[in-house]
């Protein structure tokens, strides 16, 4: 049985729960990419994750974009990452 984790939303909206294994993989890759590259836009995070998955031969089932968005929102709600500005394009960085 797959263990699930309840995600959080930065504005307090109702969030989804996802498989903990998927969450942990994405969280690790997102935080590592941001620590390596600094401030990143959503598109740059997507690109960095796709590249990291390819380079490390990580297989991911499901919509990577959907999971990325939810994990990014959860990390923001947990104050592990933050928005640098709300102007387009929005950039994120590690807290």
N, C-alpha and C positions, 0 to 999 in steps of 0.2 A: 504494500500500500504506500502510495506517494504521500510524503509529508507536505503540508501546505503552510504558507505564511500569509497572514493578513497584511496587506499593504496599507499605507497611509497616504492621504492627499494633503498637500501643503495648505489648502484653504479649508480643510476639514470636511470636504465632500466625501460621500461614500466611495470607498475604494474596493478593489477586487482582491481575491486571494489567488495565489499562484503556487505552483510546485516550488518547494524550497530549493531544490537543486538548481532549477533554472534561475531563480532569484540570486543565489550565491554566485553562480558563474557570471551573470551579467553585472552584478554589483562589483565583483573583483575586477572585471575588465574595464568597466566605466571608470572606477576610481584610479586604476593603474594608468589608463590613457590620460586622464586629467592631470595626474601627478607628473607624468612624462611631458605632456604637451602644453600644460597651462590652461588658459581659458579656451573653451570650445563652444561652438554653436551646436544645435541639435544635429544638423547635417554632418558636421565634423565628428561628432560622437558616433553617429551611425557609421560613417566611413572608417573610423578608427576601430570600431568593434568588428566590422566585417573583415577588416585586414587582420586583426588579432585572431579571429576565429580561423581564417584561412591559414595564417602562418603556423598556428598551433594545432591545426587539423581538428578543431572543435566542431562537432555536429550539433545543430540546434533545430529542434522540431517546433514548428509553430511560426507565427508571424514575428520575426525579429523586431520589426518596427513597433508592433503593438506592445510586446514585452519591454522593449527599451523605453518606451514612453512611460509605462507604469512604474518601472524600476527607478527611472530618473525622477519621477514625481515623488516616489517613496523616499528616495535619498534626500531630496529637497525637504520633505516634511520632517525627516529625522535629523536635519541640519548637518548632513555629511557633505552635501554640495549646496551651492547657493547661486542665485542669479546675479550676474555682475551688473546687468542693466536690463530694463524692460523695453528698451528701444530695439527695433528690428535691425539685424538679427540678434535675438537674445543669446547671451553667452553665459556659460556656467563654469564654475570653478570649485575646487575642493575647499571646504571650510578650514 
